[in-house]
């Protein structure tokens, strides 16, 4: 199956070919789209994290029954800028501080409704690296990772804390 990255690449290539046909200048340099690839892949990885966190939170809550220890999932905004899970006075915040980086921060919140920031319990960074042919691979603590594994690990750490 063709990846989103390949579809974006071929669309860009066709657009450049159309510009040549119209007598405009074009840029077939693969390096010119590096920032665009990084932006797209960062959003795609954050969306994957969002899906895994949401599903795993629902599954965890379903297994707890009527327990007060359930997790609450919320998005930061309508668009996928980030999200968080919360339980009691703790919150695990997942955001995209810049292209090529996903920040995960667990904090103890001051107000019971989750407003305001509190003390930081732990923080993690998942980073993108370019490999051959503009492929991007995501790394956590120097090892390549998938979104599902990042979600499992951080939900476990969140519950432990």
N, C-alpha and C positions, 0 to 999 in steps of 0.2 A: 504494500500500500504506500502511496506517495505521502510524504510528510508535509506538514504545513510549511516548513522551511523551504522545501523544494518547490512548492506551489508559489510561494512568495518570490523565490529566485527566478522561476521561469516567467512569471508575470513581469518582473522588472526587466528581464532580458527582452521580452516581446515589446515592452514599452520603448526600450532603447532602439530596437530595430525599427519601430514605427517612426521614431524621431529622425533616424537616418533617411527613411523613405520620404519624409516631408522636407528634407534638406536642412534640418536643425542639427545642432551639435548634440552628440550623445556621449555617454560615458559607459563603456563596457568593462571598466575596471572593477574586478570583483572586490577590491579593497574599499571602493567607494561606498559600498552598502554595509560595511562592518557595523556601524552604529545602528543602522536600521535592523539588521539581523539580531543584534544584542537586545535592542528594545523589544522586538517581537518575541524573542525567546524568553526574556525575563517575564513579560506579561503571561506568556503561555505556561511557564513554570509556576507562577503565582496562582494562576487559575487551577492548575493541577493540585497544588497544595490546598486551595480553597475547597475543591471537590472532596479530597481525601479527609480533610479535617471535618467538614460538614458531615460526611457519611459516617466516619468513625465516632464522632460525637453522638449522632443519632443512635448508632448501634450500642454504644456504651450506655446511654440513657435507657434504652429499651431493656437492657439486661438488668438494670438497677431496680426496675419497677417503680414504686412510689417513694423511693429514697430521696432525702434532701441533698444528697451528694451529687446530684445531676450536674452536667456541664451545660452551659448556655453558650450557643454560637451566635455571633453577630458580625455583620459587615460594617466597616468604617464608613462607607458611602455607597451610593447606588452602583457606581462603577467599582470594578475590582481593584481598589487602591490598597486594600488590606482588610484584615478581619481579625477577630479575637475570639477566644473561648474564655469563659469566666466561671469560677465556682467560689462561692463565699467571698472572701476578700482578696482573691488572687485572679490575675488575668494574664493570659498568654497572647501577646500581640504579634501578628505576622504582617510585615510591611515590606515595601520596595523602596528603600532609601535612594537608590539610583539604579540605572540599568546595569545588569550583571551582578546584582546583590539582593538577597532576601534576608531581612533581619527578623529574628525571633527573640522576643524579650518576655520574660516572666517577671511580673511585678506584683507586689502587694499593694492594693489600692487603698486609699484613705477613706473614701466614702462608700457606703454600702451599695449605692446605685452604680458604682463603677466610674463615676466622673472624677476627674483629677488623677494625677499620677502619685505614686507612692514610692516605696523602696524597691530597688531592682534585686530580684532573687537570682536570675541567671540570664545570660544573653548569648545568642549564637548567630553566626553569619554563614549563609550558604552562598558560594560564589561561582560565577560562570567563568569558564576558560575556553578560549578558542583553540580548536585542534585543526587538523588537516582539513582542507576544503571548506573552511568556515563552519565546521561543525562545532556546536557548543555542548560542553559537558559541564554538569553541575557538581561542585565539590563541597564537602563538609569535613573540616579538620584534615584536609589533604587527601581524602578518599572520594572517589566518584559516588554519587548518590542519585536515587530516584525520589520523586515527590512523595510517594506512598511511604517509603522508609523514613523520610524526614518527619512526616506526620506521625507515624507510629512512635518514633523515638521521643519527639517533643511532647506528645500527649502523655506518654509514660513519665517523663521528667516532671511535667506539670502536676500530675497526680501525686507523684512522690514528694514534691516540695510542699 
